[in-house]
Amino acid sequence: MQDMAIKTGRAWLDCANPSMADNSLSLASDCLEKLYQMISSRTSSSQGDEDSLKKQKLDIEKDMFKVFCYKAESATAQGQHETAVSLIQRTKEMLNNLPKEGSFLVMLCYNFGVDAFQNQHYEQCVVWLRESFELGKSRPVVGAKNQARTLRLLANAYLEWDSSSHWQKALNAVGLANSEHSHPAGLYLKVRILLQDQNSDDRLKSALDDIFRHPEVTVDLGLNTIKLIREKKRIKLAFNGLKQLSSKFQNSPELGKIHIMHLEMLLEDSNTEEAKSLVEDCITGHNTGHPLDVTVKKRFHLVLWEQAASAFENKDYTNAIQWYNYSLSFFMTNEGTDKNVAKLHRNRASCYINLDQLEKAQEALDAAVKNDAQSPHTQYILFKIALIKGEDEKAIEAIKKMGEYSASLDDGSQDKSIDEDDIHGLTCLAAQLAFEKSNRVVAMKALDCLVKHSPNNQQVMTALRCLTRLKLTFLADAEHKGEEITAIHSYIKAAYDKLCHMAEDQTVPTDNVHKEATWFMKIAWNMALQCEESGPEMHELFTMCCKFTSLCPVDMAGLVRQKTCMLMAAASCLQMAKGITDDLEKRSALKQVLDHILSCRNICDRINDGRLTETDSRSKDTTPVLLILYEFEASAKLGDCDLEAVLEKALALSYSEPKTFETIAALAMESPSANRSVSIRALKVAIKKTHSDDGHRFHKV
């Protein structure tokens, strides 16, 4: 029964359920104690074979030892440290009869210490590890290596517990560990402990010598030791350690790891010249039969590029080139094409540009193209060189290629590693650079490229505004004025299309759309006023004004703007129709006039609805009169026989003047309508209103 209970308890422990294990182990313990008492009573009464009884008692003690160990394991799992310690004490008392179990108890206490260390219970860890070490002293089977391992963990526990109070105990423990079995890990730990004492340079130097002379020390452990010293600002000792490591591993393939740390320390110590000398030695070795490991070479590149970037930022371009050239020397000529090499050459080219060494910059770019022919960054630097040289065609060609790269990204034919945002960002920089150089032609090409290819709505709107402003500066040239107006018109149309997409996008702030629409509406209005000689252009621009107002805030001011724009669109369309000779086109234009008039009246109704509580501000608005005149003229030219209806609208106005009806009378007689009755009626109304106004003025006098 007790065997079954012990096995059950062990199974519960393996299932990480110590509370259930306690039940089984307590049952086993009770059974074993009763059995032990029974056998002891038989022994005292001399019943049975004495040797057989001793053997039975020994077997029971073995089981009791096992139960106590399991119960101690359960207690530690439940955080019952004192209980576990008392149980281990009971097992120690049994070791006289069970000497072979001593090594198991050593291992068990060590494992308890490891668990406590991992759970950050360092005080408990110290108790268990000291117990393990003491138990292992008199047991050669445990071995010096295991004892040293226990002492090293004990030293770590002291440090983690309270390094300022227990560092001396930690030092004693690791010293004893190193005397038991010298191991690089123990020597490293000794260095770590000695660093707690600021006045231990001699002992620290001796400990470092022990590490670097140890036959089992590795490059990584040596470098970690130097890194530890470096963090504690013991720079001189760190450099000495690097020299010892370099000497010890001078024929090792891991020598590059030592060199890269040496380089980093030299640069950190601002010892630039010695750092450059070290890099040159490494380059020589790398290219003459002692190649660096791929990982180490990558670290070299990172350090060298970081130094070059720092020099570039400080405008020390000569020094930056030198660091980039060092990096270039680590690339083998047989490595084939490499985008990093291309980037390296581009960076060199940028340095040469800032030094005004354009020929060398071009050579560097040629090398970049060989390694990465499809890079927009390369085209941008080519653009910079061409711009500086005043070669506008080459600069524009570079911008076009950047646009082609962007277009190829859209259709999936371009390298996916190229970021579309990078292309558009470079195009923006190109435009800015052209502006700084006062090269408006090239700047406009860059902006055109942005408008065509950028997915960023705000970026496109900014480019369109810049293009519009640039074209406005060209309007003074009378010879090409028509071309410039046409170009501006195209920008205005593109802006409207883009703003329509932005208005549908809920992520775009409404205020942004309103501001952009208002700006372009004003531009379209001013441009329309300058197109007196071109009726179609004027009409189109006023129509664009109307479209932009629909994207502006819908308030009273916005409605008034819409009304004015629509009125001007009707007037310009009517003016345009007068110049059209084709009958079909003319009729189409006149019908469009009527559509504009209808839209304008609808807007007027909305405005009037909003002014019902105001003073009679409508009496000052001439828009209704103008709309009737435009409608009458358009209807007359269309040959509409129902001109009487339009005249009735005029008569319904409470503030019409005689001049209005004189104009209607004249329009009624024009072909193809030539409506005499309407003309006569309008003249009579005009005469009547004239006499009425004269009598009113006479009465006032």
Secondary structure, DSSP 8 states (H G I E B T S, - for coil): -HHHHHHHHHHHHHTT-HHHHHHHHHHHHHHHHHHHHHHHHHHHTT-S-HHHHHHHHHHHHHHHHHHHHHHHHHHHHTT-HHHHHHHHHHHHHTTTT-GGGHHHHHHHHHHHHHHHHHTT-HHHHHHHHHHHHHHHHT-GGG-HHHHHHHHHHHHHHHHHHHHHHHHHHHHHHHHHHHHHS--HHHHHHHHHHHTT-TT-HHHHHHHHHHHHH-TT--HHHHHHHHHHHHHTT-HHHHHHHHHHHHHHTTTSTTHHHHHHHHHHHHHHTT-HHHHHHHHHHHHHHHTTT----HHHHHHHHHHHHHHHHHHHHTT-HHHHHHHHHHHHHTS-TTS---HHHHHHHHHHHHHHHHTT-HHHHHHHHHHHHHH-TT-HHHHHHHHHHHHHHT-HHHHHHHHHHHHHHHHHHHTT-S-TTS-HHHHHHHHHHHHHHHHHTT-HHHHHHHHHHHHHH---HHHHHHHHHHHHHHHHHTTT-GGGHHHHHHHHHHHHHHHHHHHHHHHH-TTS-HHHHHHHHHHHHHHHHHHHHT-TT-HHHHHHHHHHHHHHHTTS--SHHHHHHHHHHHHHHHHHHHHHHHT--SHHHHHHHHHHHHHHHHHHHHHHHHHHHHTTTS-SGGGG--HHHHHHHHHHHHHHHTT-S-HHHHHHHHHH-TT--HHHHHHHHHHHTSTTT--HHHHHHHHHHHHHHHHHHHHHHHHH-
